[in-house]
Amino acid sequence: MLAAALIWGSAFVAQRLSLDAIGPFLFTGLRFLLGAGVVSVFLFVRRGAAARPVASGSPATPALFDGALLRAGTVLGLVLAIAISLQQIGLGYTKIANAGFISSLYVVIVPMLGVLLRHRTGIATWLGAALAALGLYFLSINEHFSVMYGDWYQLGCALVISIQVMLVSHYAPRHDPLALSIVQFIACGAVCLAIGLVCEPLRPADIARAAPTILYGGALSVGIGYTLQVVAQRDAAPAHAAVIFSMEGVFAALAGWAALGETLTPRALAGCALMMAGLLACQLLPAWQARLRARQRALTQPAETA
């Protein structure tokens, strides 16, 4: 999971550099279609390994890409296309550190949206949201009370990604996760590529210039990164996974500094620290409270039995 967070955070550099060669929609379309191809390789290799020991008289392996999965993946892909397009466009008008940290706000926004669905929300969520909002203020709003133009796009991305995460939690238990991802990535890539072909110039020389960033953003960030996430989360608690994945913002800031020489003011660094504290509070405090309650029950049960 930490490797996936590192890949995703450093991919912000590739996303930024791609804007020097091709438009945001073309880059996103090519990136996600390439990522779908990489995940397809993992899926079919896994399917082949699973089918090999099956006896000849056994029933055939059920089809993965049925109508329900195609519909679910298409919905997820359309929502993902909106989120990633906002992120990619916004990268042209803000720092990589801002983009990484603001995009990570979905960790706080998702449980807050759960309130609208009447999910139980504890004090930890509200504490995390307050710290994240304060951090966002210090990170994005300067001393003259002006907001970087691209930060609004990143905040919109975080909101839409939060909706996408909730939809994934609804659809994923019903379908093969890799197959669902492939359909999602193809839908996202096809929509963005279609918009790019209509609205943005397409020159072979520009595609060639952007090829390294497309390879990194597609094959590594989308294909390898997502596969690492799926494999790792089979044996990880959701709260722990969310905390580790939120390190994407830290790695994005480090990558922007190392690759592009971007620096943050002390005010912005304080904002990053507050946002990270909010992310950690939102995810770790509920788990800590649950362990504390379980320990208290364990201590009281022997006394009640006696």
C-alpha positions in Angstrom: 0.0 0.0 0.0 2.9 2.4 0.7 4.4 1.5 -2.7 1.0 2.4 -4.3 0.8 5.7 -2.4 4.4 6.5 -3.6 3.5 5.7 -7.2 0.3 7.8 -7.0 2.0 10.7 -5.4 5.0 10.8 -7.8 2.6 10.5 -10.7 1.5 14.1 -10.1 4.9 15.1 -11.6 4.1 13.2 -14.7 0.6 14.7 -14.9 2.1 18.2 -14.6 4.8 17.6 -17.2 2.3 16.2 -19.7 0.6 19.6 -19.9 3.7 20.9 -21.7 3.0 18.5 -24.6 -0.7 17.6 -24.8 -4.0 18.7 -23.4 -5.5 17.3 -20.2 -8.3 15.3 -21.8 -6.0 13.6 -24.3 -3.5 12.7 -21.6 -6.2 11.3 -19.3 -7.8 9.3 -22.0 -4.6 7.7 -23.2 -3.4 7.2 -19.6 -6.5 5.3 -18.5 -6.8 3.2 -21.6 -3.2 2.1 -21.1 -3.9 1.4 -17.5 -6.9 -0.7 -18.5 -4.6 -2.8 -20.7 -2.1 -3.4 -17.9 -4.8 -4.4 -15.5 -6.3 -6.7 -18.2 -2.9 -8.6 -18.3 -3.1 -9.2 -14.6 -6.7 -10.3 -14.8 -6.2 -12.8 -17.6 -3.0 -14.2 -16.1 -4.8 -14.7 -12.8 -7.8 -16.3 -14.6 -5.4 -18.6 -16.5 -3.7 -19.7 -13.4 -7.0 -20.4 -11.6 -8.4 -22.4 -14.5 -5.3 -24.6 -15.1 -5.9 -27.1 -12.3 -9.6 -27.4 -13.0 -10.6 -30.9 -14.2 -11.9 -31.3 -17.8 -15.3 -32.4 -16.4 -15.7 -29.3 -14.2 -18.2 -26.6 -15.2 -16.8 -23.7 -17.2 -15.6 -20.6 -15.4 -18.4 -18.1 -15.3 -18.1 -15.0 -17.6 -16.7 -12.0 -15.9 -18.0 -9.2 -18.0 -21.8 -9.6 -17.7 -24.3 -6.9 -18.2 -24.5 -5.8 -14.5 -20.7 -5.4 -14.4 -20.6 -3.4 -17.6 -23.3 -1.1 -16.3 -21.6 -0.6 -12.9 -18.1 -0.1 -14.5 -19.5 2.5 -16.9 -21.1 4.5 -14.1 -17.9 4.4 -12.1 -15.9 5.4 -15.2 -18.0 8.4 -16.0 -17.7 9.7 -12.4 -14.0 9.0 -12.5 -13.6 10.9 -15.7 -15.1 14.0 -14.1 -12.8 13.7 -11.1 -9.6 13.1 -12.9 -10.3 15.8 -15.5 -10.8 18.3 -12.7 -7.5 17.2 -11.2 -5.6 17.3 -14.4 -6.9 20.7 -15.5 -6.2 22.1 -12.0 -2.6 21.0 -12.1 -1.9 23.7 -14.6 -2.8 26.4 -12.1 -1.5 25.1 -8.7 1.4 23.4 -7.0 1.8 19.7 -7.0 1.8 19.7 -3.1 -1.5 21.5 -3.1 -3.0 19.1 -5.6 -1.8 16.0 -3.7 -3.0 17.1 -0.3 -6.4 18.6 -1.4 -7.1 15.5 -3.5 -6.5 13.4 -0.4 -9.4 15.1 1.4 -11.7 12.3 0.1 -10.6 10.4 3.2 -12.5 13.0 5.3 -15.3 13.8 2.9 -16.4 10.1 2.4 -17.5 9.6 6.0 -19.1 13.1 6.0 -21.1 12.2 3.0 -22.2 9.1 4.9 -24.2 11.5 7.1 -26.5 12.2 4.2 -27.1 8.4 3.9 -27.8 8.3 7.7 -24.6 6.4 8.5 -23.3 6.8 12.0 -20.6 9.5 12.3 -18.5 9.8 15.4 -16.6 12.8 16.9 -13.4 11.6 15.1 -14.9 12.4 11.7 -15.9 15.9 12.7 -12.5 16.5 14.4 -10.7 15.3 11.3 -12.8 17.5 9.0 -12.2 20.6 11.2 -8.4 20.0 11.1 -8.5 19.3 7.4 -10.5 22.5 6.7 -8.1 24.6 8.8 -5.2 23.0 7.0 -6.8 23.7 3.6 -7.2 27.3 4.6 -3.5 27.7 5.4 -2.4 25.7 2.4 -4.6 27.4 -0.2 -5.4 30.9 1.0 -2.4 33.2 1.2 -1.9 36.3 3.4 -3.9 38.4 0.9 -6.9 36.1 1.2 -6.7 34.9 -2.4 -7.0 31.3 -3.4 -4.9 29.6 -6.1 -7.2 29.1 -9.1 -6.2 25.4 -9.5 -7.1 24.6 -5.9 -10.8 24.9 -6.6 -10.4 22.2 -9.3 -8.6 20.0 -6.8 -11.3 20.5 -4.2 -13.9 19.6 -6.9 -11.9 16.5 -7.7 -11.9 15.5 -4.0 -15.7 15.9 -3.8 -16.3 13.8 -7.0 -13.7 11.2 -6.0 -15.6 10.8 -2.7 -18.8 10.0 -4.6 -16.8 7.5 -6.7 -15.4 5.8 -3.6 -18.9 5.4 -2.2 -20.1 3.9 -5.5 -17.1 1.5 -5.5 -18.1 0.3 -2.0 -21.6 -0.3 -3.4 -20.6 -2.2 -6.6 -17.3 -3.9 -5.7 -18.7 -6.6 -3.4 -20.9 -7.8 -6.3 -18.3 -8.1 -9.0 -14.7 -9.1 -9.6 -12.7 -6.0 -8.6 -10.1 -6.3 -11.4 -12.8 -6.8 -14.1 -14.8 -3.9 -12.6 -11.7 -1.7 -12.8 -11.0 -2.6 -16.4 -14.5 -1.5 -17.4 -14.2 1.6 -15.3 -10.8 2.6 -16.8 -12.0 2.0 -20.4 -15.1 4.1 -19.8 -13.1 6.9 -18.2 -10.4 6.7 -20.9 -12.9 6.6 -23.8 -14.9 9.6 -22.6 -11.8 11.7 -22.0 -10.2 10.7 -25.3 -13.3 11.6 -27.2 -13.5 15.0 -25.6 -9.8 15.5 -26.2 -10.1 14.6 -29.9 -12.8 17.2 -30.3 -11.4 20.0 -28.2 -7.6 19.6 -28.2 -5.0 19.6 -31.0 -3.7 16.1 -31.9 -0.2 16.0 -33.3 1.9 12.8 -33.4 5.0 14.8 -32.3 3.1 16.0 -29.2 2.1 12.4 -28.4 5.7 11.3 -28.8 6.9 14.1 -26.4 4.3 13.1 -23.8 5.0 9.3 -24.2 7.1 9.0 -21.0 4.5 10.8 -18.9 1.7 8.7 -20.4 3.6 5.5 -19.7 4.3 6.5 -16.1 0.8 7.8 -15.5 -1.0 4.9 -17.2 1.1 1.8 -16.9 2.6 2.5 -13.5 0.1 4.8 -11.7 -3.2 3.4 -13.0 -2.2 -0.2 -13.9 0.5 -1.2 -11.3 -0.7 1.2 -8.5 -4.3 0.0 -8.6 -3.3 -3.7 -8.8 -1.1 -3.2 -5.7 -4.0 -1.6 -3.9 -6.4 -4.5 -4.7 -3.8 -7.2 -3.7 -2.8 -5.4 -0.5 -6.3 -4.5 0.7 -7.3 -8.1 0.9 -5.3 -8.4 4.2 -5.6 -4.9 5.5 -8.1 -3.1 7.8 -9.9 -0.3 5.9 -8.9 2.4 8.4 -5.2 1.4 8.1 -5.4 1.3 4.4 -6.9 4.8 4.1 -4.2 6.2 6.4 -1.4 4.7 4.3 -3.0 5.8 1.0 -3.4 9.3 2.4 0.4 9.5 2.3 -0.1 10.1 -1.4 -0.2 13.8 -0.6 3.1 13.7 1.3 4.8 11.9 -1.6 3.3 14.4 -4.1 4.9 17.3 -2.2 8.2 15.5 -2.0 8.1 14.7 -5.7 7.2 18.2 -6.7 10.2 19.5 -4.6 12.7 16.9 -6.0 11.7 16.9 -9.6 10.4 20.4 -10.2 12.0 22.4 -7.4 8.6 23.5 -6.0 8.9 24.9 -2.4 6.3 25.5 0.2 6.1 28.5 2.6 6.0 27.8 6.4 2.3 28.7 6.2 1.7 26.1 3.5 3.7 23.5 5.4 1.6 24.2 8.5 -1.5 23.6 6.3 -0.1 20.3 5.1 0.6 19.2 8.6 -2.9 20.1 9.8 -4.5 18.3 6.8 -2.4 15.2 7.6 -3.5 15.4 11.2 -7.1 15.6 10.1 -6.7 12.6 7.8 -5.1 10.5 10.6 -7.7 11.6 13.2 -10.5 10.7 10.9 -9.2 7.2 10.3 -7.2 6.2 13.4 -9.4 7.6 16.3 -12.4 5.4 15.5 -10.2 2.3 15.4 -8.6 3.3 18.7 -12.0 3.9 20.3 -13.3 0.5 19.1 -10.2 -1.2 20.7 -10.7 0.7 23.9 -14.4 -0.3 24.1 -13.5 -4.0 23.3 -10.9 -4.0 26.1 -13.4 -2.5 28.6 -15.9 -5.2 27.7 -13.3 -7.9 28.1 -12.5 -6.5 31.6 -16.1 -6.2 32.7 -17.3 -9.6 31.5 -15.3 -11.8 34.0 -16.6 -9.6 36.8 -20.2 -10.0 35.7 -19.7 -13.8 35.3 -18.3 -14.0 38.8 
